[in-house]
Amino acid sequence: MARKSLGGMSGIANTIARSGTSSSEQRPKTSAPALGALQGSLASIREVDPALVDDWGPIDRLEAFTTVNDEEDEGFEGLKDSIRDGGQQVPILIRRSKTAEGRYEAIYGRRRLQACRELGIKVRANVQDVDDATALLAKGLENAARRNLSFYEKARFAQAIQTAGHDTTTVRQVLNLSASGLSHLSKVTQNVPAKVGDMIGAAPKSGRPRWTELAELFVAGKLTEAVALELLNRLTETSNADERLERLIKEATKRGAKTSPTAKETTVVEGVTIKTGRSALSLSVKKTGTNAGFAVWLEKNLSQIIEDSYAEFTAVNPADDN
């Protein structure tokens, strides 16, 4: 796929499921110059009718208006209460719409925007005429400053940017990733079906090792999309995303062990059975029944038979060929 320049990002919001984005009302701590400059432009901050603001850019949240952090006051309802009681302290970042006169596009701050919508008040917004490259970078920097995107949300965010036609350099810059860091994210999104990821959720406490383990189960053929969706559908609604991920991995690993295709049992003659497994070969001979006499004879001669067979094997299979 031909890569785009950092222009023409409109419409990318549909690349993954729509949801809320920005974190809570606490001011982020960041020294990033680009983000700081946008936040510090007080002359451009104004109150805007939320109904005039549309979403823009790749979605960076899997779950609508929830938080990755554990603190209760970080949740969406807590955010609404904070704005209701003390006002909106941190403005969102918007720009004028390129396609509709009098409308705006939200670069980041969708949770604050939604909270103001539900409270029926105007949203404090920093209005900047920024291009797509600056807008995308600001979105990534704001997320990095707040440190509240889970590993899987970062993976989906990176995938969304690439799906829109942008190169890996852009993705790494936006999410502040090394080449190996992006590779780890890509392994997950390339091998874990999006529908499965959607059903699991952000899994904020589960980092790279657990998501990579799930991806490897798909790669090894121990788990398919259909089976994963079936298993996830059985989980109770009260389980959280991290629990769903753990239980899916556990169940898939268990099933993989039970359905090992290497186990085999063969009866060569009556009373004589050969069993083969992943790591061992065994011979069972009954000392009763029709071939009881053969069992007695084999017991006396088995050692010599194995020694002769091994000598014959090594004669045509030198050790260097094994």
N, C-alpha and C positions, 0 to 999 in steps of 0.2 A: 504494500500500500504506500502510495506516495505520501511523503510527509508534508504537512502544511507549514507555512510560516506561523508566527505567533499571532496571526490575525484570524478573523472569521470564526470565533468560538461560539457564536450564538447558536442555541439549539442543543448544545452538548448536555444540558441538564437531563435529557431523556435517556442518556446512555446507561444510567443505573436507576434503581427505584428512587422516587422522589422522597425526600425526608427533610427534617430540620438539620441545622448545621451548627452554628456558633455555640460557644460555651456560655457559662453563666455570666452574671453581671459584674463579676470581679474584674478589675482592670488587669490585663496581662502584663507580665514582666518580660520585657524584651529589649535587646539593644540593636535589633535589626534596623539599619538606617532607613530602608525603604518603607517598612511598616511604621516606624516612628514618625517619619515625615508625613505620612498620610493621616495618622492619628492626631498629629500636632497642628494641623492646619485649621485653627479655630475659626477663621474668617469664613470657611466654607461649611461650617456646621449649621444646620437649620432644622426646623420642624417640618415634617412631611406627612401627608396623609398616607397611611399604610396601604390604602386601596390603590394608590398610584405606583406602587413598587412591585415589580415582577422578579421572579428568581432568575439567576444567571449562572452559568458555569457548571462544571462537573460537581455532582452531589458528593459530599464527603461524609455523610451520615447514612447508616443503614436503617436506623430506627428513628421514627419521627419524634423529635422533641424529647429525647431521653439523654441522659448523660453517661459518660463512660466512668466518671469518678464515682466513688462510693458515698460521698457526703450527701445527706438528704437535701441540704439546702442548695445543692447544685442542680436539682431536678427542675423541670420546666415549670411546675407549679410554684416551686420556691422562687424561681426567676420572676414569675408574674407577681408574687407577693412582694418581692423586693422592689420592683418597679412601681407597684401600686403604693407602697408605703414611703419609699424614699426617692421615687423618680428614676428615670433611666440615666445612669451615670456614664455609661460607655456608649458612644454613638456607633451606629452601624456604618458600613461603607457602601455607598451607592454611586451610580453614574447615570447620566441622562441616557435614555433609550435611543438606540440608533435607528429604530424602526417606527416608534410611535411618539408623536409630539406630546409633550407634557407628562410623559411617563418616565419611570426610572428602573434601573436594574440593580438588584442586590448582589453585591460581590461577596460580602460576608455579613453575618449577623442575623440570619433568618429566624433564630429562636427569639431574639429580642424583637424582631419585626412581628412575628406571630403573637408574642405576648402583648404588644401594643395594639394589635388588631383586636384581640380578645378583650382587652381592657377598654377599647373604644377611645384611645387617645392617639395623638400624633407621635411619630417616632423621630427621635433625634438622630439625624443622619449627616455624615460627612460626605458631601457631594463633590466628587472629583471627576474631571474629564480625562480618564485614563484609558489607555489602549488595552487590548486583550492581554498582552504580555504582562503589563504591570498589574492588571487586575488579577490574573492567575497567580502571579508571584505573591501579591498581597494576601490572597486567600490562603496560600500555603504557609506563608510566614505567620499569619494570625493563628492558624491551627498549631503550628510548631511552638509558638510562644505560649499557648495555653496548655499544650501537652495533654490533650484529651482525646486524640484519635487512637482507637485501638489498632493493633497490628493489621487485622483484617480490613478495617475501614481504610487504612493507608493503602493496602493492596488494591482495593476496589477504586479508590481515588486515583491511584497511579494508572490503573487500567483504563479508567474513563478518559484521562488526558490522552493516553496513547490511542484509544479508539477514535478520538476526534482527529487524529492524524498528526499529533505532535511527537517529536523525537524523544529519545531517552534522555538526552541532555536537559531538555526542558523539564521532564518529570523529576529528574534528580535535583534540579535547581529548586523547583517548587516545594518538594518534600525534604530537601536537604539530605539526600541519600548518597551513599557511595555506590559504585557499580555493583558490588556484591550485595549491598542492601536491596537494591532494586531487583536483583536476580532472585533473592529470597521471596520478595513480594510476588514477582511474576510466576514463580513456580506454583504458588498457591492458586492464583487466579486462572492459570492455564490448565490446572488439573482438578480443581474443586469446582463442580458446576455451580453457576450463579444461583440457580434455584435452591440448591442445597445450602449455600452460604446465606441466602436470604432467610431460610427457615431457621438456621442456627442463630444468626444475628451477629452483633458486633463482638461479643465475647471479650469484654474489656480486660479480664484478668488472664486471658490466654494469649501468650506471645507466639513467636516464631516456631518454637519446637513443636507445640501441639498442632498448629495449623499445617506445618510441614509433614508431620506424621499422618495427618488426614490425607494430605495430597498424595503421599506415597502409597497409601492404601488404594487410592484410585489408580495410580500408575501400575501397581502390582496386580490389578484386576481383582483384588479382594473385596472391592466395593464398587457398585455401579450407582448411577444417578437414581434409577428406579428403586433400588433397594434402600439407598440412603433416605430418600423421601418417605418411603414406607416406614422405616424405623423412626424417623423424626415425627411422623404423624401420630405415632403411638405415645410419644412423650406427653406428659401432662402440661397443661397451660401454665402451671405454677412454676415449672422449671425455668431457670434463666439461661441465657445464651451460653455461658461457660459450662453449665451442667449439661446442656444439650450436646455441646461439642465433645465433652468427656465421655458421655454415654454412647454417642455414635462411634467414637474410636474404639471403646471397649467392646461394644457389640460386634463391630466389623472384624476386630482382631480375633474374637472368640469364634465367629463364624468361619473365618479363614482357616483356623486350626482344625475345626471339625470337618471341613470339606476338603482336606488335603487329598489331592489326586494320586499321591504316590503309594498309598497303602494298597496291598494286594495279597490275596491268599489263593493258593493253587493246590489241588489234590492231584498228585501225579499218578499214584496207584492207590488202591484202597488201603486206608490206614496211614498213608504217608502224605503229610501236608507241608508245603513250603510257604512261609510268610515273608513278605518283603515290605519294608517300611522306608521312611525317609533316611534313617540312619542305621538300619540293621537288617540282617537276613537270618531267618531261623528255620530249622527243620524239626518237624514233630512226627514221631513214629509210634503208633499204638502197639503195645505188647500183647494185646488181646485181639481176638477175632481171626478172620481168614488168613491174614499175613503176620500172625504172631511169630512164626518161625523166621520170617524174613527180618523181623525186628531184632531177634536174638542174633542172627548172623551179622546184621549191619552193626550192631553194638560192638561185636568183636573186630570187625574189619573197617569201621568208619575212619579211624585215625590214618590207616594206611591208604585208604581211598583218597582222603583229602591231601595227604602228602604227595601221592602220585599225580593227582590232578593239579596241584600247585606247581610241581616240577614241570609238567607239560605246559602250563600257562606261562611260566617264566621263560621257557625255552623259546617261545614265539613272541613274548612281550617283555623285552629287556626293561630294566628299571628306569632307564633314561626316557622311555616312551610312556611311562605311567603318568 
